[in-house]
Amino acid sequence: MKQETIEILQKYHQEHLLNYENLLNEEEKAKLEEQIANLNFEELNNLYEIVQKPIELEEKKIEHIPYTTKAKLTKERKEKLEELGNSVISKGHYAVVTMAGGQGTRLGHSGPKGTYLLHTVNGPKYLYEILADTLKRANEKYNVTIPWYIMTSKENYKQTTQFLEEQHYFGYDKSFVKFFIQGELPLLDTKGKLIINDKKQIKEAANGNGGVYESMQKYGILQDMQEKGVEWVFIGGIDNVLSNMVDPILLGLTLEENNSIASKSVAKTNPKEKVGVFCKMNEKPKVIEYTELPEEMAEEVDENGELNFAEVNILSHLLNISVLQNLAEVKLPYHVAFKKSNYLNADGEYIEVEEPNVYKFEAFIFDAFARYDDMTILRVKREDEFAPVKNKEGNDSPQTATELYNAKMQV
């Protein structure tokens, strides 16, 4: 390897990578050296320090977060909010971002999750097709074409773009569809060392959905939005087949409450449901994981007998463009997960592990909300707006999502 590569690896105590040199042909060596040159080793050191530090329990003041229930809005209020939202959408100031970096592995599907096929009452429908249908209906309603931005992973970018080309974007105007790629971070083993994958490259993984802000800046998405006059952006996932991505009531409520961020929620089914919920922590908006919410708080009820902490995060967020511009320059905190990851050893053997062996680092989109004093929360009905495809069977599976989708389509 080049002397400068050797010096970098020695400086940051990653010289074990030099042991792989005999396994590499010239092309592989050049790719690995380029990867090493582009890594931020200082950041990696900081990430490993997170792992080594004991978790500091900061003083947490956890409070209920106010929300509005969509189903309880009066006809007059609903009309007023719709009018507010409609005026923005119909002027072309609205865009949608779909986070679609995942593979369909958990579903037993070999391609990107968005290419998974559901057998619906309207015939076979890919997840991408269902979202495209939703957006096309909105375009017809508002007489605009809503810009659609799709965040893929590095791994599924090529498959995704080829698939949508082959499917002619399901009738969506392709000039209004743009792709960008989620960032990645290397995995580190328990000693803070980089590992090598079966392609003889440093093994990396997606840096969490919180990477969306930085990636939108990096790939010119924010600039494109500005040029198109976009003011409000809905961000959601690829796998919710009932996602109401263009909701004038959510937008109108956010404008009325003078907030710059908003989210939809559904009510927790019971105090022990394993989901993240919205709250106020230290007087700032926050999503708190079920593992962090004390049991007695999870069971707290208000004067109406409703759970105090019941607003489930369903990855349906609305942000003002100014928020996205601000967050593009912000480094969100990384969360650490201890995972299993197969790797190539220096003898060229591919090691399939049975126990967790690496640390994966992810930023979460909602961690950015704590930078703001307040946000709008709109509670919606699960059967109306939340039918995710996550598990092969059981809850949140293709079967349950299809049933909910069919029921909605037949109303």
Order of alpha helices (4+ residues) and beta strands (2+ residues): alpha-alpha-alpha-beta-beta-alpha-beta-beta-beta-alpha-beta-alpha-beta-beta-beta-beta-alpha-alpha-beta-alpha-beta-beta-beta-alpha-beta-alpha-beta-beta-beta-beta-beta-alpha-alpha
